[in-house]
Amino acid sequence: MAAERVLYRLAWGNPYTQPPDNLPRVVATEIGRRGPDGFPGIAALCAASPRFGLGSGYSVHFYGAIDEKPPRRLSGEARQSIRRKALRRRQERNNPLFAEVAIEAAQARNPEYYGTEKA
């Protein structure tokens, strides 16, 4: 199992109340690695200060894995194809008798959006 980056926060546990004595809502934030032995960052956050330990109202919040790879992007042609298919489905559902007319009108109004411009 490869280690993945995860985000932990030591923060006030109850979202409906405020921390006492004007203490901060978020005490510490750490980005750690989850490995085969679990989540080692939790112990480091709990040891940050005894004032924020067990029973104080603060808790460790786990925000999940941080994705390290960039998001997948569709090409312009793929987006236009998806838009044309969605337009066809929408028009056939809402205007079954006049779907072709409505599709042609929508594509004529915005040819760049649907990729129907003439070369």
N, C-alpha and C positions, 0 to 999 in steps of 0.2 A: 504494500500500500504506500503510495507516494504521499509525502507530506504536503498539505495544502494550507494556504494562509487563511486564518480566521480572525474575526474581530471580536474582542471582549470589552465590556465596559463595566465598571463598578459604579452603579447609579442608584438613585433613590428608587425603591421597589414599588411604591404605590403611586400610580399615575394620577390619583384623585386628591392627593394631599401634598403639602409642601414639606421639605426637610426642616427640622427644628433649628432654631438659633441661626437662621440665615446661612445655613451650610449650603454648598453647591449641590445641584441636582446630579451632575456627573462628576465623580471624583477622579477617576482614572480611565484611560483608554489604552488598550494595547493590541497590537497586531502580532499574533503569534502563529506558530505552525502546529497543525494537528498531525500527530504521528501515530505509529502503531500502539503506543502506550497511552493514548487518550489526549487530553487537553492540558498540557503542562502550564499554560498561561493563567489558569484559574487560581492556582496556588499563589502565583506572584501578585495577582491583583488583590487577593484576600489579605496578603501580608503587607499591603501598601501602608496601612495604618491601623492600629488596634481600635481607633475611634470608630472606624467604619466596618468593624467585624460583625460576627454573628449576633443577631438580636438588635442591631442598631437601626434597622429599617432599610439599610442599603443591601443590594443584592448584585450578583454577577449576571449580566445580560450577555447572551451569546447571539451575535448578529449573523452567523453563518459564514460560509466560505466566500472569500473574495476571489472573483474570477480574474485570472491573470491573462487570459487570451482576449484579444480584441473582439468586439461583436461582429458577427457575420453580416455583411452588407450585400444586398441584392443589386444586380446591375440595373441600369435604366430600362433595358428591354424586358427584363423579368418583372419589374414593377409595373410597367405598362401592360404586360400580358395579364397580370393578376387583376389590374384595374378593369380591363376589358371583360374578363370572365365574371368579375363581381357585378359589373354593369349589366351584363346579359342575364345573370341569375336574378338580379333585383328587378329588372324590367319584365322578365318572363313571369315572375311571381306577382308583381303589382299590376301589370298591364298585359295579360296574356294575348289579347287580340291585336294590340298595337305595339308589341314589343320591338319589332324590327324598325318601325318608324321612330319610336322613342330612342332606340340605341343609335340610329343614324343621326338624329338631332343632337343628342348629347355629344357624340364624337365630333360633329361639325362645330359645335360651340367651343370645344376645347381639344383640338387635335393633338397638341403637344402632350397633354396629360395622358391621353389614351394611346399615343403613338400611332395615330392614323393620318398624320400629315403626308401630303403627296410630295414626292421628291422632285 
